Amino acid sequence: MAKIINVETNELREVVDGDTDDLIDKAEELGVAFGCTDGRCGSCRVEIVEGKKNLSDLTQNEKDVGLTDDEPYRLICQCKIEQGIVKIRV
């Protein structure tokens, strides 16, 4: 099981490896806001503090809202945690 940690609250949730729906549920428990879950609104944008290498590649929807590989931000609704730990700042 992968892990996601909110560095602001130090709360941790375990996430099924590669499961976006489980990640959305657990991230919401950690304080991430969702306006949609298809990558169009951008409300679930978080800063990846640590573990960026454990996430899936940027999706086209993330690129469409202006995210790039060079910055520490991702849309949680578009991510999969492939393994390990990902620390986020909401």
N, C-alpha and C positions, 0 to 999 in steps of 0.2 A: 504494500500500500504506500502511495505517495503521501506527502504531508504538505499542507499549506498553513503558513503562520502569518498572522497580522502583527507586524512589529510594533505597532502603536499600542496594542492591548496585550501582546504576548500570548494571544489565544492560538491554539493549534487545532486543526481538524485533519483527520485522515481521509484520503480520497482514493477511490478505485483508480489504479493506473490507467490512463488513456480515456477516462470516462468524463466527457464534457458536462453531461447532465448532473453527475454527482459533484463535480467541481462547482457548478453554478449553485447548487444547494448549499454546499459547505461554505462557499465564499459569501453567500448571503447571510449565513449565520455569523460570519466574521465582520459584517458591516458593509459589504459591497452592495451598492444600490444598482438595481436593474430596471431599466425602462422598457427594454425589449430583450430578446435573447438571440437576435440574428445579426448583431454587429453593426447596426445602422444608427443607433442613437448615441452611442459613446458614453453612456452613464456609468458603465461598469469598468471604465478605464482605471487601472491601478498602476502604481510604480512597482516594478520588480526590483527589490532590494538585493536579493540573492537567489541564485538558482535558475537564472534565465536559460541556461543550457539544458535544463530539465523540461522545458516547455516545447510544444510543437512549434513549427515554423509559423510566421505571420500568415494569416489568411488574406485573401483578396479583399474581404470586407474591412479588415484592419488597415490595409493599404489605402482603401478608398476613403477612410476617415483621416488619413494623413499620417498614420504611424509608420515608422521605419525601423529597420534592424539596429540602427545606430543609437536609438534612445531606449530608456529603461521602462517604457510604458507598454501595456498590453490591454486588450479587452478580454476580460475573464470569460465572457460568453463564447469567445472564439478559440480559447486555449484548451490544450490537453496537457496534463502533467504526465509525462512519460514515465517518470521515476523520481525518487529522491525527494528533496525538500525545496519548496519555493517560499521565499519570504516576500510579503507584499506590504505596501503602505497604501492605505485607502485614501 
